[in-house]
Amino acid sequence: MSLEIDTIFRSRAHSRSVLFSALRVCVAEFRNYLRRRETNRALSRLNESELKDIGLQRTELGYSELHDDRFKLGPRRG
């Protein structure tokens, strides 16, 4: 192969590689979005008591972790 053909081939291969990498990232982000949406749907079906059992509470922006001591262990000493 001539140097020019080799350079063009490498350039096109690199462009395809970048395109496929970007496509993979987009697909992964879309899957994450669908997973988060499914999780939010499942959480929306739970009542306050059930959310508390798994350590969550509803907020204006979604859900957050409860910060009370659910197991009543008291402060750690060490």
C-alpha positions in Angstrom: 0.0 0.0 0.0 1.2 3.5 -0.7 1.6 5.9 2.1 -1.4 8.0 1.0 -3.8 5.0 0.9 -2.5 3.8 4.2 -3.1 7.3 5.7 -6.6 7.5 4.3 -7.4 4.0 5.5 -6.2 4.7 9.0 -8.1 8.1 9.1 -11.4 6.4 8.1 -10.9 3.6 10.5 -10.2 6.0 13.3 -13.3 8.1 12.4 -15.5 4.9 12.5 -13.9 4.0 15.8 -14.8 7.4 17.3 -18.3 7.1 15.9 -18.9 3.7 17.3 -17.5 4.7 20.7 -19.9 7.7 20.8 -22.8 5.5 19.8 -21.9 3.0 22.6 -21.9 5.9 25.1 -25.3 7.1 23.9 -26.8 3.6 24.1 -25.4 3.1 27.6 -26.8 6.5 28.8 -30.2 5.6 27.3 -30.2 2.3 29.2 -29.3 4.1 32.4 -32.2 6.5 31.8 -34.6 3.7 31.3 -33.3 1.9 34.4 -33.8 5.1 36.5 -37.3 5.6 35.1 -38.2 2.1 35.9 -36.9 2.5 39.5 -38.8 5.7 40.0 -42.0 4.0 38.8 -41.5 1.2 41.3 -40.8 3.6 44.1 -43.8 5.7 43.3 -46.0 2.7 44.0 -44.7 2.4 47.6 -46.3 4.1 50.5 -44.4 6.1 53.2 -44.1 3.1 55.5 -42.7 0.9 52.8 -40.2 3.6 51.7 -39.1 4.0 55.4 -38.5 0.2 55.6 -35.9 0.4 52.8 -34.4 3.6 54.1 -35.9 6.2 51.7 -38.2 9.2 52.0 -40.0 11.3 49.4 -38.8 14.8 48.8 -39.8 17.6 46.4 -37.0 16.6 44.1 -37.5 12.8 44.2 -36.2 10.5 47.0 -33.5 10.7 49.6 -32.0 8.4 52.2 -33.2 8.5 55.7 -30.6 9.6 58.1 -32.0 8.3 61.4 -30.5 5.4 63.2 -32.8 2.6 62.0 -31.1 -0.1 64.0 -30.8 1.9 67.3 -27.1 1.0 67.6 -26.1 4.3 69.2 -22.8 6.1 68.6 -19.7 4.2 67.7 -16.8 4.3 70.0 -13.4 3.4 68.9 
